[in-house]
Amino acid sequence: MEWQAKWIAPATDLGDVCPVFLKNFPARDKIKKAELLITAMGVYEARMNGKRIGEFVFAPGWTTYEKRLQYQAYDVTALLADNNQLTVTVGKGWYRGRLGWDANDHDAKRKMPAGLLAQLEVTYEDGRKEIICSDETWTCEESKVRFSEIYDGETYDASFTAVQGQAVRVIEGPFATLIEQQGEEIREQEKLCAARLFQTPKGELVIDFGQNLTGYVEITVDAKAGEEVRLSHAEVLDKEGNFYTKNYRSAKASYHYICKDGAQTYKPMLTFYGFRYIRVDAFPGGTHAAKPENFKAIVVHSDLKRTGHLSCSNPLLNKLFDNVIWGQKGNFLDVPTDCPQRDERLGWTGDAQVFVRTAALNYNVEKFFTKWLADMAADQEEDGRIGHVIPDILGKGGSAAWGDAATICPWEIYLAYGNAEMLADQFECMKKWVGFITTHTKDQYLWTGGEHYGDWLGLDAPSGSYKGSSREDFIATAFYAYSTSLVIKAGKVLGKDVSEYEKLYENIVAAFRAAYPEYRTQTECVLAAHFKLAADCQAAANQLAVMVEKCGVQLQTGFVGTPYLLHVLSDYGYSKLAYSLLLREQYPSWLYPVTKGATTIWEHWDGIMENGDFWSADMNSYNHYAYGSVADWVYGVAAGIKPIEEFPGYRKVKIAPIPDERLQWLKASLDTKYGMIRSEWKKDGTVWRYEIETPVEALVTIDNKTYEVSKGKYIFYSNI
């Protein structure tokens, strides 16, 4: 791409006010095509003659800006008239707003200019071309957006009139790092009406949308100029039924609208919120004048195609499936974030690798992860270290099971979609990560001495710890082996010589078995068996089953062990016990939050305790998708739909459903590039009836008997 445009910014610093850049121009003849190429240092909204350009909100999205800044191309032919005005409002977004917890970083970002780069290429019917570029001839002015930031919300003054025709200046801006749009666009997806309006015991007016979501509220009011709407956001109510915001920490998540005269509708332009409830703090005519019909919640996330569906005879389990979907929607906003509401909203690598398989079952996330993994490769340090978050705004990294997203995510995306090109793009990153481990350990062939998150939020953690009781070096070495095995697999797909890694893997396994002949926790048993590191994997699974049963059929695992827990049990003959954990309703369990009214996945199993109290406010998100990874067990084991490594992307499929008497029926479907796969089972008298549909050749296993079938629909039976 050859840019003729220049980066521009307001000639005068506007402080927190978002600038709007303007360019007036005529159309000199009949237009054949007009295309706008545009990006910004921040997030932008562009309009042509007052009409919004494109559906992408928070463009240009969030990337590792120092190395990769996306630009967008829009066909604006239909928006042009004889005389035209192009306007672009630029907010801070992720580029210039505060992120994380470093105040110095925030101050440095605030001093950056609100840069814009725009190039309009007009082709006329007679073949002539005209290029209109951002340069010194543009003007700017203060927009009605008086403040906008990712964590702290937005203030919009509809009654404000700007001084027009202020000067812009040309600034130094990135060109070498500009890339075409690579990820999915972030878009408005659906609108939710208010489920109820009520007054809390404290006398506050609250709107409940019935669903924890990511997005913003659209208001419709009839008001006088200067009247205000002020809203606050919350995910939950406290046990007395009052509005609760302490878990947002320092994120103000404010919503402030100053009205103009007459009927009007407003929604935030350049920020988003995570919430289920809003408190009406100010409203034209007084808060008592607010009605449910004045408010709609707009759901915003990356524009992903839904591919997977689950349903069964258990209403609580169905609600869990629904919560998994909402958790993914709420946190797949250009990057896979941990949560969408508090002063964080970062692309945590540990959460992403935990959930990536489930993510690729629920939605088509190939493009989404391809872009995020490219940022990971760009952010990877020279020694191979992978950040805790991507984009790496924290500047820290190197934790086992977090950095291993560098190997796990590319491999899972390859299995789901069969895209070897993506695997090739990430292969050096994968190798460098394993190289980092190899050169940053105290003991050869083990990973010892690093700084790790351990089995984060493990329920067997000693008092005062978040890390669980599993040995950190044990976890680290297990993932060292697993990542090495994935480099070997990826290398073989790509036709690479991986003999060096095969020898390394053998040595890691031998060293692991020598160093860790016994297992002390559920998670240690899980990793030893699932990663095939134990000398006797069946014995490790047996020990796990005993541990689970001894503590009352409860899980005690955290971020590291939980994703594989049910898989290990079912893989080694304990499917009934795996179902017992899945169907458990008491704390701790997947269904306990459902019994407490959860509409998304929680960060803590007991984010709301049995007595109604909250887990500590410092780290208590109610939209934290990681534990939703259990859905991949339902797809892959309960319904039995799995890809075959030799035929990635479901070019050939394995279907081996495992029913349980506590469910009357279960249905799963997966829309692949080859067509729809369906697996259903239900009780039919004294037998199980299975309905299988496959668009490709499949290996169907029923009661340990395997059938090779071709494309089509099939019915099987087995005894209960």
N, C-alpha and C positions, 0 to 999 in steps of 0.2 A: 504494500500500500504506500503510495506517494502522497504525503501530506503537504498541501500548500497553506493550510490554515496555521495560525499562530495561537499559542496558549495566551489567554487573556484573563485578567482579574480586575476587580474594582480598583480605580486609581487611589481611592481613599478607603482605609480599613473601616468596614461597617460593623465590626464587633460581632455580636451574636446574631444580628439580623442577616437573614439569607438574601443574597443579592439576586436580582433578576436581570439577565442580559438581554438586550434587544437589538434586532436588526430589521430595518424596513427596506424593502426592495420591490421593484415591479417585475412582472413577468413580461418579457419583451415580445413574445410571439406565442403561437400555439405549442403547448408542452407535450412531448411524448413521454418523458419520464423524469422524475425528480427524486433523488436519493439523498438523505441526510446521514452523514457519518458524524458521530458525536461521542464524547466521553467527558469526564469531569474529575476534579480532585474533590470528591465528596459524592453525594447522590444528587441526581437531577430529575426535574420534570420539564419536558420540552413541549411547547405548543406552537402550532401554526395557525394564525388567524383566530386564536382563542380556542382551538380544538386540540385536545391532547394527542401527542404523537406516540403511537404504539401503546401496548398494554403493560410494558415492563415497568414495575414500580421498584424504587430503590436502585435504578440503573446508575452506574455500570456494574453493580454487584460488588462482592467482596473477594478480592484476590490478594496475593502477596504483592502489594502495590509497587514496592521497590524494584520488582523484577517482572511483574506481569500486571498490566492494566488493560482491561477489556474495553473495546469500543463497540458501539452498536451501529447497525445500518438499517434505516427505515425508508420505506417507499412512501413518500409524501405527495405523490403526484395528485391524488384526489383532493388534497387539502389546499392546493394553490389557487389563487385568484389573480385578477389583473394587478392588484396591489396587495402586498403581503407584509406581515409582521411575524418574525420568528422570535419567540421569547423562551428563555431557559432559566428556571430557578434552580439554584444550587445550594444544597444543605450540607451539613458537616458529614453526615453518614459515618461509615467506619473509617473513612480516610482522615478526617480531621477532628472527629469527636473523641471523647474519652472512652478508652477500652481497658478492661482489666482493672488493676488496683494501683497503678503507678501514677501518682499525681504529677510527677515531673514529665512523664510521657504525655499526659493530658495537656500540660501547659505548652509543651513543644508543638503539639499538633494544633493547638488553637492559634498559634502564630503563623501557620501555613496559610497561603492565599487560597481563596475560593476559585480555583482555576477551571476554565472551560476551554474545550477544543471542539470546534464544529466546522464542518465543511459540507455545504449543500451543492450537489452536482446536478445541474439542470440540462437535460437534452431536449432540444426543440424538434418539431416535426421535420424541419428542413435539414436536420443533421447538425446544426450548430450546438455548441456546448458552452455553458456558462458556469463558473464556479464562484460561489459566494462563501467567503472564509471568515472565520473569527479573526479580527485584527483591530487596529486602532480606530477604525471607522465605526465600530459598534459602540453602543452606550450601555449604561447600566443604571439601576436605581434600587432603592430599598424595596423589597417585596412586602407583601402583607404577612409573610411568615417572619415574625419578630424573633423567634427562637425555635430551633429544632435540633435535637440530639437523640442518639439511639437510646441511651439509658433514661434521659431526663424528660423526654416528651416534647411537646410542641405548643407554641403560642402563636395564634393567628388573629390578626386584627382586620376584619372585613371592612371596617370603616376608615382604614388608613389610606391617605392619599400621598403618593410619593412625589418628591422633587424629580422631575424628569430630565433626561439628557445628561446624566453625570458621566464623566470620562472613565474609560478603561485604560489599563496599561498592559503592555506585552510582558510576559514573564517567561522565565526559563521553566520548561515543563518537559515531561518524558515523551520521547518519540521512539527510542530504540526498544523500549519495553512494551509498547502498544501491541496488543493482539486482538484478533477478531473475537467476537463473542463465542465463548467455548462452552459455558455452562447453560443450564436451563434458565429461562427468564423467570423472575419472581413476578407473580401475578395475583390479583384479586381472584378468589376462587368461588366463594359463595357468601350469601348473607343470612344471618340468623336474626330472627325477631326476638324481642325481649320475652322470656318465658314467664317472668313475674316481676312486679314492682311491689316493694314492701318497706316498712319502717322497722329499723332494728331496735333492740331494747334501749340503745343510746339515743334514739330519736332521729337517726340518720336515714335518708332516703336512698335505697339501694335497688339497682336493677340486676336481675339474674338472667343471663343468657342461656343457662342450662348446660353449658359446655365450656370447659377450659380450652382456650384457643389462642392463636397468634394472629394479630392483625390490628384493627382499630375500629372505633365506633363512628358511625355516620349519624349526625344529628339533623333534624329538620325542625325549624322553629319559625315563629312569626314574632318579630321583636323590633325594638327601637334601637337606633344607633347608640353604641356604647354599652348596651346591656351585655351581660356575660354568661357564658356557660363554662363551668369548671367541673371537671370530672376527675375522680381518682380510681385506680384499678386495683383489683385483688383477685387472688385465685380461690381463696377459701374464706369462710366465716369462722370465728372462734366458737367455743362450745356454748357460749351464751347467745350466739347468733349475731354477733357484731362484726363489722368490717375489719379485716386483718391484713396489714401490709408490712409487718416487720420482716418477713422473709424476702422482701425486695431489697433489703439492705440499703445501700446509698442511692439506688436508682429511684429517682423522683417519679418517673412515669406519669408526668403531669399532662393534662389536657386542658388548654385554656383557649377559648374562642370568644372574641369580642365582636359583637353583632353589628351589622349595618341595619338600615331601615327595611322593614317588610319581611316577606317570607323568604327563607334562605335554607340552604343545605350545605353542610360542611363535613369533610372528613380530613384527617391529617394527611399531609402531602409527602413528608420526608422522614417519617419515623414509624415505629410499630411498637406494640405492647403485647404482653402475655397476660391473659386475664380470663376470668369467668364472670366476675361481678364488677359493676361500676357504682361508685357513690356519687350522687349528684350534690356537689358542694355549692353550686350557684346555677341559677336558671332564670331566664326572663320571667318576671312576674312572681318570683320566689320559687323555691324548690317544690312547693306543693302544687305548682302549675305543671310540673313535668308529668308526662303520660308515657306509657310503654311505647306507643306508636311514634314518639319523638326519637327513638333510638333503634339503630340496627347495628349489629356487629358484622364487620366484613372480615372474612377469613383470608389470610394471605400466606402463601408459601410458594416454593418453586413449582413450576408447571409440569408436574409429573403425571404420567399415565398410570392409572390403577391397573394392576395385573393380577393380584391374588385376592381371594376371598375365602373366609372360613365361617362356618356356622355349625351349630350342634344343638342337642336337645336340652342343654343346661343353660338357663338364662344368664347366670352369673358369668359363665365362661364366654358366652356371646358378648357380654358387656366388656370383658377383658379384651377380646379380639377387637372390639370397637375402640377401646382405649389405646390399644397398640397403634391403630391407624391414626388416631388423633395425636398421639405422641409424635409419630413420624411427621405428620403434616405440620405440627407446631414447631418442630426443630429442624426441618429440612427447608430452611430459608437461605438458599444459596450455598451455605456450608452446613455440615451436620453439627449443630450446636448442642450443648448439654441441656440448655434451658432457654426459654425466650423472654423471661420476665425480669430477673434481677440484674445487678451490675456485673454481668458475666457474659452469657450468650456467646460463648467461644467455641471454636471447632475442636473440641477435645478428642484426641486421637484414640484414647482408651474406649470412650463411648462408641465411637464410630466402628472400631474393629469388632466390638461386642455385638453390634446390631446389624452389621453390613449384610449378613445372609438374609435376615428377616426383611431388611429394607428392600433387597432385590426380589423378594417374593411378593411383597405388598405392592410395589410400584416398579416401573422401569426407571432405574437409577443409574443406568450406564453412563449417560452424558453428565449427570450430576457428579458422580464419583470420578469420572475421567478428569474433569476440571479441578476438583478438590485434590486429587492425587498429583496433578501437575503442579499445584501450589506446594504440595508436600515436597516434591522433588526439588523445586526452586528454593524452598526454605531449608532444605537439609544442609547441615554444616559440613565443612570440608572433611572433618573426621568421621562423618557418617551419622552423627547424632540427629535424631528426629525430635522435634519439639513436642511438648505436651499438648499444644494446640496448633492448628493450622487454619488460617495464616498464623505464623508464630509471632504473636505480639507480646508474649511473655519472655522470650529469650532464654527459656530453660528447656531441658529435655533429657532424654536418655533413660526413661523408665521402662522396665519390662512391662509388656502387655499394653503399653501406651505407644512407645516407639515401634512395636511390632505391627502396628497398623500399616507400616511400610511394606510388609510382606503379605499380611492377611487380607487386607482390602483388595489389592490388585488380583490376588488369586481367587477370591470369592467373586469378584466382578467378572473375571475370566470364565469361571465355571457357570455363572448365570447367563452370560451373553456370548461366550465363545470368541471374544475380541482379542486375538493374539497381538494386534497392533498396540493396544493399550498396555498389554503385558510387556511388550518390547520397550515401550516408552518408559516404563517404571523399573525395568530390570536392573539398571545401574543403581537406582535408589535402593532396591531390595538388597543387592550385594553390599553396598556401602553400609547399610544398617547392620548386617551380619559382621562386616569388617569392624565396625565400631565396637560391637560387643567383644569380638576376639581380641582387640587391642586395649580394652578397658576392663580388664578383670584381674583379680589378684591370683587366680588359679587357672592354669591352662585347661581348656575344654569345659570349664564351669564358668558361670557368670557370678562372680562374688565381688562384694565390696562396693557395688553401685548404690545410687540413691533411687529408691523406687516407691511407688504407691502401694505395693503389696497387694493383698486381696482387699482392695478398697471397699470399705463399709461392710466387711465381713462380720456376720453376727456373732462370731466367736472371738471378737476383738477383746483384748484386756481393757479394763476400765480406763477411760480417757484416751483411747486410741481409735483411729478411724480405719486402721489397716488390717484388721483381722489377725488371727494367730498363726496363719501359715507362714513358714519361713520365707523371707524375701529372696534369699539366694536360691532356694528351691524353685520358687516361681520363676525367677530370672533365668535359671538354667533350663527349665522346662521350655520356656519360650525361645531361648537360644536354639534349642534343638528344633523346635517347631518351625521357626523362621528359616533355619538352614534347610530343613526338608522342603519348604516351599520354594526356596531359591533353586533347589535341585529340580523340582517339578517344573517350575517356570522355565528353567534353562533347557530342559529336555523338550518342552513344547516349542521353544525357539531354536532348537538345533544347536545349542551351545555345549561346549565341553565343560561338564560340571564335576569331573572326577575329583577335583580339589575339594569341593563341597561335600561330595559323598564320603571322602575319607574323614573330613572334619565332622560330619554327622555321626559316623561310627564312633569316633573318639568322644564326642559329647555324650552319646548314649552310654558308653562304657563308663565314663567318668561320673555320670549321673547315678548310675546303678551302684557304683562303689561308694559314692558320697551319701546317697540317700536310700539305704536298704529298707527303711521303714517309713511309714506315713503317719502324720500326727493329726491331720485335720481332714474334713470332708474335701476341701479344695485340693489338698495334696493328693488324695486318692483320685480325684477327678482328673487332674492333670497327668498323673502317672499313667492312668489307663487310657485317657482320650488321646494323648499324644504318643501312645505306644512306647512309653519309656520304661515301664515296669518290666522286670524280668518275668513276672507272671501277672498279666493284665487282669485276668479273671479273678485272681486273689485280691488285687487292688479294688476291683469292683465289688467283690464280696465284702471286703472291709468297709467300703463306702456304705453298702446297704445296711450293715450292722450299725454303723454310726448313725445313719438316718433314723433307723427304727428305735435305737436306744434313747434318742432325745425326743421321742414322741412323734415320730414321722415328721420331722421338721428339717428344713434346710438351714444351714449355718454359713453358707457361702456368701461371698461378696461379688464384686465386679469380675473377678478373674474366674471363679469357679462356677458361678450361677449359669452362664451361657451353655456350659457343657454338662451340667449335672444330670439332667434328665436323659441326655444322650448316652452317657456312660451307663446309667441304670438299665435303659432299654437295650443297649447293645450287648449287655452281658447277662441278660435273662431276668431282669427285674422291672419289666414293663408295668406290672401292676403297682409296684412301689412308685414308679415315676408318675403314673396317673394319680396316685394318692397325694403326692406333692402338688401336682397341678390342680387338683380338685379341692385341696384343703382350703377352708374358709377362715380358720382362726389365724391370728398372727403367730409366726411370720408366714406369709404365703402370697401368691399372686392375686388371690381372690379377696384377701382381707381388705385391701384398699377399695375394692368394688363394694364391699359391704358397708364401707364408710362413705359411699357416694362419689368415689373417684370417677372422673370422666377422661382422665389421661393416666399415664404411668407415673408413679411417684419416685423421687430420688431415694427415699427411705421406705422400707416396708411399713414402718409405723410413723409416717409423716404426721398422721393424726393417731394418737395413742388410743388404747381401748377406753380410757377414762375421758377422752375428748381433748386432752392437752396436746400441745404441739411438740414435735421434736425441736431441738434448738433452732432459733431463728437465723443463725449465721449461715446455715447450709441446708435449706429445707424447701426444695423445689417440688411443686405438684405437677410439673410437666417435664419429665426427665426420662427419655425414652429407653434407656439402656436395658432395663429388666424386661422390656417388651420383647427381647430376643427369644423368650420362651416360645414365641409364635413359630419360629423355624422348626422346633420340635413337633409342633402340631402339624405343620405342613409335611415335614419330612419323615416323621415316625408314625404319629397317630393316623394321618391320611396316607403317609408312605411315599410321597412324591419327592424323588431325589434325582439330581443330574448325575450322569456317569462321566467321570473324569476324562475318559477317552473320547467322549462325544459331548463336549461342552456346549452350553447354550440350549440344552435339552434337545439336541439333535437325535439322541436316543435316550430313553428315560427308564428309570427304575421305579416301580410302584409296588410297595410292600406295606400295605396298611396293617395297623395293629389296633383292633378295637378293645373296648373295655366295657364290662357289664354295667358300670355305673352311668353310662351314656346310652340312650336309645338309638341315637344316630349321629353321624358327623359327615359334613360335606366340605370338600376343599376343591378349589379350581385355581389354575394358573395359566395365564395367557402368555405364551411364548412366541418367539418369532416364527415358529413352525405351526402354531395353532394352540387351541385350548386343551389343557390336560385337566381331567376331572377324576376325582377319587371320592366315592361315597360308600359308606356302610351303615347298615341299620339292622336292628333285631327283626327277625321274621320268624315268629314262633320260637322254635328251639334251635334255630340256625342264624348265623350272620349272613346277610345278603350284601354282596359287594357289586357296585356298578363302577366300572372303569372305562374312561374314554381317553384315547390317546391319538394325537395327530401324526405320530411317528412310531417306529418300532420300539417296543418296550419289553422289559423283563418284569413280569408281574409275579409276585410271590404271595401266596395265600397258604397259611398253615405250613410253612417251610417247604412248600412245593412251588417251584418256579416254572413259569410258562413263558415262552417266547411268542409274542403276539405282534401283529402288524397294525397299521392304522385302522382305528375303528372303535366300536363300543362292545363291551364284554360284561357278562354277569357271572359271578362266582358265588359259591356257597361254602360255608364251613360250620362245624358244630360250635355251639356256645360252650 
